[in-house]
């Protein structure tokens, strides 16, 4: 889970752990790349905008997909991005409910296993 808001990061991580997932958290997309390189990552939950002078969530998703073609990706943007995210994964428009997050991760994991 990658998000620059510590409160939101912890909330999402807690919800996913309670749903049975193993979770690693990062506040910056550039730091999340190390986890992608270090070992198996089945899913990426990421915000999109991390501020200036850093990777954004879309670039992180591209890097994740380049490393692992069947990684499940769920975006948790602070605003509705519409359909600009293409085939990268699910985008949950705000407000984000933790039950929707868990459902989206499960759905993306199922879809990734089929692909």
C-alpha positions as CSV (number, residue, x, y, z in Angstrom):
1,X,0.0,0.0,0.0
2,X,1.5,3.3,-1.1
3,X,0.0,6.6,0.1
4,X,1.4,9.9,1.3
5,X,-1.2,10.5,3.9
6,X,-0.2,8.5,7.0
7,X,-3.7,8.3,8.3
8,X,-5.1,7.0,5.1
9,X,-2.1,4.7,4.6
10,X,-2.7,3.1,8.1
11,X,-6.5,2.9,7.5
12,X,-6.1,1.0,4.2
13,X,-3.3,-1.3,5.6
14,X,-5.5,-2.2,8.6
15,X,-8.5,-3.0,6.5
16,X,-6.5,-5.2,4.2
17,X,-4.8,-7.0,7.1
18,X,-8.1,-7.6,8.7
19,X,-9.2,-9.2,5.4
20,X,-6.3,-11.6,5.6
21,X,-3.7,-9.9,3.4
22,X,0.0,-9.5,4.2
23,X,0.7,-5.8,3.8
24,X,3.8,-3.6,3.4
25,X,3.4,0.1,3.5
26,X,5.3,3.0,2.0
27,X,4.6,6.8,1.9
28,X,6.5,7.4,-1.3
29,X,6.2,5.7,-4.7
30,X,10.0,5.7,-5.2
31,X,10.4,3.6,-2.0
32,X,7.8,1.2,-3.1
33,X,9.9,0.2,-6.1
34,X,12.4,-1.5,-3.8
35,X,9.6,-3.8,-2.6
36,X,8.7,-4.6,-6.2
37,X,12.4,-5.6,-6.8
38,X,12.9,-7.4,-3.5
39,X,10.3,-10.2,-3.9
40,X,6.9,-11.4,-4.9
41,X,4.2,-8.7,-4.8
42,X,0.8,-9.8,-5.8
43,X,-1.0,-6.5,-5.5
44,X,-0.3,-2.8,-5.5
45,X,-2.7,-0.3,-3.9
46,X,-1.5,3.2,-4.6
47,X,-2.6,6.8,-4.6
48,X,-1.8,8.7,-7.7
49,X,-0.4,12.1,-6.7
50,X,2.6,12.1,-4.4
51,X,3.6,15.7,-5.0
52,X,6.3,17.2,-7.2
53,X,9.7,15.7,-7.9
54,X,8.7,12.1,-7.3
55,X,7.1,9.2,-9.1
56,X,3.3,9.3,-9.3
57,X,1.1,6.3,-8.8
58,X,0.6,5.9,-12.6
59,X,4.3,5.7,-13.2
60,X,4.6,3.3,-10.2
61,X,1.9,1.1,-11.7
62,X,3.7,1.0,-15.1
63,X,6.9,0.0,-13.3
64,X,5.0,-2.7,-11.4
65,X,3.4,-4.1,-14.5
66,X,6.7,-4.1,-16.3
67,X,8.2,-6.2,-13.5
68,X,5.2,-8.5,-13.1
69,X,2.6,-8.6,-15.9
70,X,-0.1,-10.1,-13.7
71,X,0.1,-7.8,-10.7
72,X,-3.2,-6.6,-9.3
73,X,-3.4,-2.8,-9.2
74,X,-5.9,-0.7,-7.3
75,X,-5.7,3.1,-7.4
76,X,-7.0,5.2,-4.5
77,X,-7.0,8.7,-5.9
78,X,-8.0,11.8,-4.0
79,X,-10.3,12.8,-6.9
80,X,-12.1,11.0,-9.7
81,X,-9.8,10.4,-12.6
82,X,-12.4,8.9,-14.8
83,X,-11.1,6.5,-17.4
84,X,-7.6,7.8,-17.8
85,X,-6.1,4.9,-15.9
86,X,-6.7,2.6,-18.9
87,X,-6.0,-1.1,-18.3
88,X,-3.7,-0.6,-15.3
89,X,-6.3,-1.6,-12.7
90,X,-9.3,-0.6,-10.7
91,X,-9.7,3.1,-9.6
92,X,-11.8,3.8,-6.6
93,X,-13.3,7.2,-6.8
94,X,-13.6,9.1,-3.5
95,X,-14.9,8.8,-0.9
96,X,-13.0,5.6,-0.3
97,X,-14.8,3.0,1.8
98,X,-12.6,0.2,3.2
99,X,-15.1,-2.5,2.2
100,X,-14.8,-1.2,-1.4
101,X,-11.0,-1.3,-1.2
102,X,-11.0,-4.9,0.0
103,X,-13.5,-5.9,-2.7
104,X,-11.4,-4.2,-5.4
105,X,-8.2,-5.9,-4.3
106,X,-10.0,-9.3,-4.3
107,X,-11.4,-8.6,-7.7
108,X,-8.1,-7.5,-9.2
109,X,-6.4,-10.5,-7.8
110,X,-9.0,-12.8,-9.4
111,X,-8.6,-11.0,-12.7
112,X,-4.8,-11.1,-12.6
113,X,-4.9,-14.9,-12.0
114,X,-7.1,-15.4,-15.1
115,X,-5.0,-13.2,-17.4
